Amino acid sequence: MAGTIITVNNNGSLRVEGDFEIRDKDGNLYDLGGRTLVSICRCGLSQNKPFCDGSHKGHFEHEAKAFALPPKKTP
């Protein structure tokens, strides 16, 4: 089992659980207050970015279905 699991939720956030850290663009750690589960905003409407605050409800549609990425490009 992986140390970190990311679940893409239908019509909503990315659920991140397990052993992880989240950094800003400058490499500074967010203080997660000991949490081992957070939800990351995908819709851009959250007032608490990068974390989800539920603002997406009724404003963001995406059915989360897994698929295979195309092969990696080789130089």
C-alpha positions in Angstrom: 0.0 0.0 0.0 1.3 3.5 -0.9 2.3 5.9 1.9 0.1 8.6 0.3 -3.2 8.1 -1.5 -4.7 10.8 -3.7 -8.4 10.3 -4.6 -10.0 12.4 -7.4 -13.5 13.1 -6.2 -16.5 13.5 -8.5 -17.4 17.2 -8.9 -14.9 18.2 -6.2 -11.6 18.1 -4.5 -8.5 16.0 -4.5 -8.5 14.0 -1.2 -4.9 13.5 0.0 -4.4 11.0 2.8 -1.5 9.3 4.5 2.1 10.5 5.0 2.6 13.7 3.0 3.7 17.3 3.1 2.5 20.3 1.1 4.8 23.1 0.1 4.1 26.5 -1.5 5.9 27.8 -4.6 8.9 28.9 -2.6 9.2 25.5 -0.8 7.7 26.6 2.5 5.7 23.9 4.3 2.0 24.5 5.1 1.3 23.8 8.7 -1.3 21.0 8.5 -1.8 20.8 12.2 -1.0 17.1 12.4 -3.6 16.1 9.8 -3.2 13.0 7.7 -6.1 13.8 5.4 -6.8 17.1 3.6 -8.8 18.1 0.5 -7.2 20.2 -2.2 -9.3 22.6 -4.3 -9.6 21.8 -8.1 -12.3 24.3 -9.0 -10.5 27.5 -8.1 -13.4 28.9 -6.1 -12.2 28.1 -2.6 -11.4 31.1 -0.3 -8.9 28.8 1.5 -6.7 27.7 -1.5 -5.0 25.4 -1.9 -7.5 23.7 0.4 -11.1 22.9 -0.4 -13.8 24.8 1.4 -16.8 23.3 -0.4 -17.3 26.3 -2.7 -17.4 24.0 -5.7 -20.8 22.6 -4.9 -23.1 23.3 -7.9 -20.3 25.1 -9.8 -17.9 22.3 -10.8 -18.6 19.2 -12.8 -16.1 16.4 -13.4 -16.8 12.6 -13.3 -13.6 11.0 -11.9 -12.8 7.9 -13.9 -9.3 6.5 -14.0 -7.6 6.1 -17.4 -4.1 5.4 -18.8 -1.9 8.3 -19.8 -0.3 8.1 -23.2 3.3 6.8 -23.3 5.9 9.2 -22.1 7.7 11.2 -24.8 11.3 10.2 -25.2 13.9 12.8 -26.2 
